[in-house]
């Protein structure tokens, strides 16, 4: 279940919520049928609460929003991409451990 700290993103809201954000944004590209996506979801939700105010965390369903993942070359999911000032800072693919995601976030702080 998505945390209330996580922003549900769409192709329509991506530019405003992510690219124009005043804080870094960690975007989780996922799908409802993806087991690794479900496995990493509680970790992503936890990071959203932990870094609230410093980093925005958003989730984008790739099945419902095909344009954005295509634009960023998302081939496998879960793919987590960290954006800062509208640019990609770094990204990881797969259900990675929390400390790897924290390392990703710290690059943008």
N, C-alpha and C positions, 0 to 999 in steps of 0.2 A: 504494500500500500504506500502510495506516495506521501511524503511528509508535507505538511502545510508550508514548509520553508522552500519547497521545490517549485519552480515555475514550470508550468506545462507550456511548452513551446509549440509553434506551428510554423509552416512556411510563411504565413502572413505576419506573424509577430516576431519572427527571428531578427529582422533588422533592428527594430526598436528595442527588443528585450536583450539582445546579445551584442550586436555590432555597435550600437549607440549607448551601451551601458557605461556608467561612470565607474563601475568596479569590474574586476575580472569576472568572467563567466565560465563555469565548467558545464559543458553540454554533454549529456548522456544520450547518445543515439541508440534507441532500443526498439524492440517489437514484442508484442504480447506472447508470441510463440517461442521466444528465445530463452532457453533455460539459463545460460550464463548471464543474460540481462537480469533475470529474476534473482540470481544468486548475488549479483553485485548491487542490486537496488537498495538493500538496507544500509550498505556501506556509503553509497551516494547520499542517501537521506540523512545519515549521521553526519556526514561532512557538511551538508547544507545547514544543519543546526549549529555545528561546531564553528563554522566560519561565517555565520550570519553577520551581515554588516560589512564584511571584508570581501567576500566572494559570493556571487550569485550562482546558484545551481539550477540548471534547467534540464528537462527531459524532452526529447523530441521523438515521437513515434514515427519510425521510418516508413511504415506501411501507409499511414494516414497523410504523411508529408514527404513525398518523394523528391521534391525539387531541392531542398536544402542538403540532404545527404549527398545527392548527385553533385552539387556544386562544390562540396568539400571532399569528394573522392572517397566517401565512406563505402568500403567494400564488405567489411565484416562487422558484426555487432556482438556485444556492445563495443562501440567506439566512443571514447571520451575525449573531447577536444576542449582545450583551455584557450579562451579568447581574452585578449586585453587590448583596449583601444581599437576594437574592430579587426584585430589581426590574430592569427593563430600563434600561441606561445609554444604549445607542445600538444601531443596527443598520445593516447595509448589505445590498443585494441585488445579486447578480451577481458575476462573477469580477473582483474589484477588485485593484489592485496591492498589494504587501506594505506599502508605506509608508502606505496608507490603513487597512489593518488594524492596523498599529502605532499609528496615531493614535487609533483606536478603543480599543485596549487601554490606552493612556496616560491616557485619560479616567477610567479606573477605578483607576489606581494612586495 
